[in-house]
Amino acid sequence: MGVKLFACGDVFNSTGNPAWLCSDLLRLIRDADYALCNFEAPVIAEGMRGISKIGPHLWQPESSLDCLVSAGFTHVGLANNHVYDFGDSALNLTVSKLEERGIVCLGAGSTFEQAYQYKIIEQNDVSIGLLAACENQFGCYYEDGLNRSGYAWLFHPCLEDNIRELASKVDYVVLFAHAGIEDIPIPIKEWRDRYKRLCDIGVDIVIGHHPHVPQGYECISKKKIIFYSLGNFYFDTASAGDGLGEGFSVFFNFLKNTFEYTIVYHKKAGLIMSMVGSEDVSFNLNLLNSMLCNGYNELNCKLSLELYDAYYRDYYSMAIFGGRGVFSSLLNAIKAFLVKSEPRRCKGLMLLHNIRIDSHRFIVQRALSLRFET
């Protein structure tokens, strides 16, 4: 019998579209005993204002929660870089509204303890521990004692303690992880190493998201597997024709001593996410998997240098000196934000943004080490 678990990536339903999923996907989700997604942005109420940060402020209407319920989702990960976009009040409201609907929240809350709390599901003599955590972005509980709401950090010792504790209690430990560089086909080495380390101390399955595009997966042992990025599940800002409108999910069947999984491909058609075959998406999962083996280190270094030259060098220049004069479209958007706001404060936020966020710091450190230590 076992336990059936459906796991997918980022959900951002900014209109509360009730017809967001095709009938085949709905049937599959409802066939699972439990279904888990990353709820990418909070629910807000009138008068709530965005926090001081760099980047967009995302939010979803309360009706988007009803869409989750009707689809059959039982658990949501809230450890992500947008869940704190409107501060304590919005995050606490989101947790409250989800719990009112019977949906279990993972990875975030009004206290440090709540954010790092794990959940256990048990059925048919199989037990599974669930945790969720994110890289260090605005709203992260990177240390205890912060007098605000927040979400769990992937590098906090408390996460490791909970993993070890869970591993002694359950048959499987599943970590829902929100981290990585967006829009690249491989995980950077630092995240690959971190996930493997967490597997060493007790995690059996890592389910990654945040890069918005699919990345490969690899088996660490017979019982351990890392899915580096599932890509988006439903992101209604992405058009049907671009890579942000497609991804994959995983349908697990956990037995007492082993588990099976099936890859589920999906692609957006208009505002509806449809289940499709592997031949209907633009990515090749076998190719992405092979990129984790053949020439991985060289590609990782190449991407680090390219990203530094294309983005990060200018980001730091803007934060410290006020800019270089030639920027990407993203940097232009940030520049427009600076013009409307107090420049010194926003430069500080820009610098904090690039130093705090683990992925950004990793890329810059690797690129500068490659360029100046060799």
C-alpha positions in Angstrom: 0.0 0.0 0.0 2.5 2.6 1.1 2.1 6.4 1.0 1.5 8.3 -2.3 3.0 11.8 -2.4 2.7 14.4 -5.2 5.5 17.0 -5.1 5.7 20.1 -7.4 7.6 23.4 -7.5 6.6 27.0 -7.4 2.9 28.1 -7.3 2.1 31.7 -8.0 -1.6 32.2 -8.9 -1.9 36.0 -8.8 -5.5 36.1 -10.0 -6.8 33.2 -8.0 -7.6 31.5 -11.3 -9.8 28.5 -10.4 -9.3 26.8 -13.8 -5.5 26.7 -13.3 -4.9 22.9 -13.8 -6.1 20.5 -16.4 -8.3 17.5 -15.5 -5.4 15.0 -15.8 -3.2 16.9 -13.3 -6.1 17.4 -10.9 -6.9 13.6 -11.1 -3.2 12.8 -10.3 -2.9 15.2 -7.4 -6.2 14.0 -5.9 -5.0 10.4 -6.3 -2.1 11.1 -3.9 -2.5 10.7 -0.2 -0.6 13.9 0.3 0.3 16.7 -2.2 3.0 19.4 -1.6 3.9 22.6 -3.4 5.9 25.7 -2.8 3.5 28.6 -2.2 5.6 31.4 -3.7 4.1 34.6 -2.3 1.9 35.6 0.7 -1.8 36.5 0.9 -2.2 40.1 1.8 -5.0 42.3 3.2 -5.8 45.9 2.4 -3.2 48.4 3.8 -0.3 45.9 3.9 2.9 47.4 2.5 5.9 45.8 1.0 9.1 45.6 3.1 12.4 47.4 2.1 14.1 45.0 -0.3 15.6 44.7 -3.7 13.5 43.0 -6.3 9.7 42.6 -6.9 7.1 42.3 -4.2 4.8 39.4 -5.0 1.4 38.5 -3.4 -1.6 36.3 -4.1 -5.3 36.7 -3.3 -7.0 34.6 -0.7 -8.9 32.8 -3.5 -5.6 31.2 -4.5 -5.7 29.2 -1.3 -9.1 27.8 -2.3 -7.5 26.8 -5.6 -5.0 24.7 -3.6 -7.7 23.1 -1.5 -9.9 22.2 -4.5 -6.9 20.8 -6.4 -6.1 18.5 -3.4 -3.0 20.0 -1.9 -2.4 19.1 1.7 0.9 20.7 2.5 2.7 23.9 1.3 6.3 25.0 1.7 6.5 28.6 2.7 10.3 28.9 2.9 10.9 31.0 -0.1 12.2 34.4 -1.1 8.8 36.1 -1.5 6.9 34.9 1.5 8.1 37.8 3.6 7.6 40.5 0.9 4.9 42.2 3.0 6.3 41.5 6.4 5.0 39.9 9.5 1.3 40.6 9.0 1.1 39.1 5.6 3.2 36.0 6.5 1.1 35.4 9.6 -2.1 36.0 7.7 -1.0 33.4 5.1 -0.3 30.8 7.7 -3.6 31.4 9.4 -5.6 31.3 6.2 -3.9 28.1 5.1 -4.4 26.4 8.5 -8.1 27.4 8.4 -8.4 25.4 5.2 -6.6 22.4 6.7 -3.4 22.9 4.7 -0.2 22.2 6.7 2.5 24.8 6.5 6.2 24.0 6.3 9.3 26.2 6.7 7.9 29.5 7.9 6.0 31.1 10.8 5.7 33.8 13.4 8.5 32.3 15.6 11.9 30.7 14.9 10.6 27.4 16.4 7.6 27.4 14.1 9.7 28.0 11.0 12.1 25.1 11.8 9.4 22.7 13.0 9.2 19.5 11.0 6.0 17.6 10.3 5.5 13.8 10.2 2.9 11.9 8.0 2.2 8.3 8.8 0.1 5.8 6.8 0.1 2.1 6.1 3.0 1.6 8.6 5.1 4.1 6.6 6.3 7.3 8.2 7.8 10.4 6.4 9.3 13.5 7.9 8.9 16.8 6.0 10.9 19.9 6.3 11.2 23.1 4.2 14.0 25.7 4.1 15.4 28.4 1.8 18.6 30.3 1.1 19.2 33.5 3.0 17.0 36.2 1.5 14.9 38.9 3.0 12.8 37.4 5.8 15.1 34.5 6.5 15.6 33.3 10.1 19.4 33.2 9.8 19.7 33.3 13.5 17.5 32.9 16.6 16.3 35.9 18.5 15.1 37.9 15.5 11.9 39.7 16.7 9.8 39.0 13.6 8.3 36.3 11.5 10.4 34.4 9.0 11.4 31.3 7.3 14.0 28.5 7.8 17.5 28.8 6.4 19.2 25.9 4.6 22.5 26.5 6.4 21.2 26.9 10.0 22.5 24.3 12.5 18.9 23.9 13.8 17.9 22.4 10.4 20.7 19.8 10.7 19.6 19.0 14.3 16.1 18.4 13.1 17.2 16.3 10.2 19.2 14.0 12.6 16.2 13.8 15.0 13.8 13.0 12.2 16.0 10.4 10.7 15.9 8.5 14.0 12.1 8.6 14.1 10.8 8.0 10.5 11.4 5.8 7.5 12.1 8.7 5.2 13.1 12.4 5.5 12.0 14.7 2.7 13.5 18.2 2.4 11.7 20.9 0.4 14.5 23.3 -0.7 14.2 26.8 -2.3 17.5 27.9 -3.6 19.8 28.3 -6.6 20.6 30.5 -9.5 17.7 31.3 -11.7 17.4 30.2 -15.4 20.5 28.0 -15.6 20.4 24.3 -16.5 22.6 23.0 -13.6 22.8 23.5 -9.8 25.9 25.4 -8.8 28.5 23.3 -6.9 27.9 24.9 -3.6 24.2 23.8 -3.5 25.1 20.4 -4.9 27.6 20.0 -2.1 25.1 21.3 0.5 22.3 18.9 -0.5 24.7 16.0 -0.5 25.9 16.9 3.0 22.2 17.1 4.2 21.7 13.6 2.7 24.8 12.4 4.6 23.2 13.4 7.9 19.7 12.0 7.3 17.8 13.5 4.3 16.5 10.8 1.9 15.0 13.1 -0.8 15.7 16.7 -1.6 13.0 18.4 -3.7 14.4 21.6 -5.1 12.8 24.7 -6.6 13.4 28.5 -7.2 15.5 28.5 -10.4 12.2 28.6 -12.4 13.6 26.1 -14.9 14.2 22.4 -14.6 17.6 21.0 -13.6 18.7 17.4 -13.3 18.4 14.9 -10.5 20.8 12.3 -9.2 20.7 9.2 -7.0 23.1 9.5 -4.1 22.5 5.9 -3.0 19.8 3.3 -3.5 17.5 5.2 -1.1 18.6 8.8 -1.5 17.9 11.2 -4.4 18.2 14.9 -5.1 16.0 16.8 -7.5 17.8 20.0 -7.9 15.0 22.0 -9.5 11.5 21.0 -10.7 11.0 24.3 -12.4 7.7 26.2 -12.0 4.5 24.4 -11.4 2.2 27.3 -12.0 3.5 30.8 -12.4 0.9 33.0 -14.1 3.3 35.8 -15.0 5.0 33.4 -17.4 3.7 33.2 -21.0 2.8 29.9 -22.5 5.7 30.1 -25.0 8.7 30.6 -22.7 10.6 28.2 -20.5 9.0 29.5 -17.3 5.7 27.9 -18.4 6.9 24.3 -18.2 8.5 22.0 -15.7 8.1 18.6 -14.0 6.7 17.2 -10.8 7.3 13.9 -9.0 4.7 11.3 -7.9 6.2 9.1 -5.2 5.0 5.8 -3.8 6.8 5.2 -0.5 6.9 1.6 0.8 8.4 0.5 4.1 11.9 -0.2 2.8 12.0 1.5 -0.6 10.2 4.0 -2.8 9.2 4.4 -6.4 8.8 7.7 -8.3 7.3 8.8 -11.6 8.2 12.0 -13.5 5.2 14.1 -14.5 5.8 16.7 -17.2 3.6 19.8 -17.5 3.3 22.8 -19.7 1.2 25.9 -19.6 -1.4 26.5 -22.4 -2.8 30.0 -21.8 -3.6 30.2 -18.1 -4.0 26.4 -17.7 -1.2 24.0 -16.7 -1.6 20.8 -18.7 0.1 17.4 -18.2 2.1 16.5 -21.3 4.6 14.0 -22.4 8.4 14.4 -22.3 8.4 15.1 -26.0 6.2 18.1 -25.5 8.6 20.2 -23.4 11.7 22.0 -24.5 14.0 20.5 -21.9 15.5 17.0 -21.9 15.7 15.6 -18.4 18.1 12.9 -19.4 20.4 15.6 -20.9 20.1 17.7 -17.7 21.0 14.6 -15.7 24.1 13.9 -17.9 25.3 17.5 -17.3 25.8 16.6 -13.7 28.4 14.1 -14.7 30.2 14.9 -18.0 32.1 18.2 -17.8 30.1 19.5 -14.8 33.0 21.3 -13.0 34.1 23.1 -16.2 30.5 24.2 -16.9 30.0 25.3 -13.4 33.1 27.5 -13.6 32.2 28.8 -17.0 28.7 29.8 -15.8 30.1 31.5 -12.7 32.4 33.7 -14.8 29.6 34.5 -17.3 27.1 35.4 -14.7 29.7 37.6 -12.8 30.5 39.5 -16.0 26.9 39.8 -17.2 25.3 40.8 -13.9 27.1 40.7 -10.6 30.0 43.0 -11.4 27.5 45.8 -12.3 25.3 45.0 -9.2 28.3 45.6 -6.9 29.3 48.7 -8.9 25.8 50.2 -8.5 25.7 49.4 -4.8 29.1 50.9 -4.1 29.8 53.5 -6.8 26.4 54.3 -8.3 26.7 52.3 -11.5 28.7 51.7 -14.7 26.3 53.1 -17.3 25.5 49.9 -19.1 23.0 47.5 -17.4 20.8 44.6 -18.2 17.0 45.0 -18.2 16.9 43.8 -14.6 19.5 46.3 -13.6 17.5 49.1 -15.3 14.5 48.1 -13.3 16.6 48.4 -10.1 17.9 51.7 -11.2 14.4 53.0 -11.7 13.6 51.9 -8.2 16.6 53.8 -6.8 15.5 57.0 -8.5 12.2 56.9 -6.7 13.7 56.1 -3.4 16.4 57.4 -1.1 19.6 56.5 -3.0 22.0 55.8 -0.1 19.5 53.5 1.6 18.8 51.6 -1.6 22.5 51.2 -2.4 22.9 49.6 1.0 20.0 47.3 0.3 21.5 46.4 -3.1 24.8 45.5 -1.4 23.0 43.6 1.3 21.0 41.7 -1.3 24.1 40.5 -3.0 26.1 39.6 0.1 23.2 38.0 2.0 21.8 35.7 -0.7 23.8 32.6 -0.6 23.7 31.9 -4.4 24.8 35.4 -5.3 27.7 35.3 -2.9 28.7 31.8 -4.1 28.8 32.9 -7.7 30.9 36.0 -7.0 33.3 34.2 -4.8 33.9 31.5 -7.3 34.2 33.9 -10.3 36.7 36.1 -8.5 38.7 33.1 -7.2 38.9 31.7 -10.7 40.0 35.1 -12.2 42.5 36.2 -9.6 43.8 33.1 -7.9 45.0 31.4 -11.0 
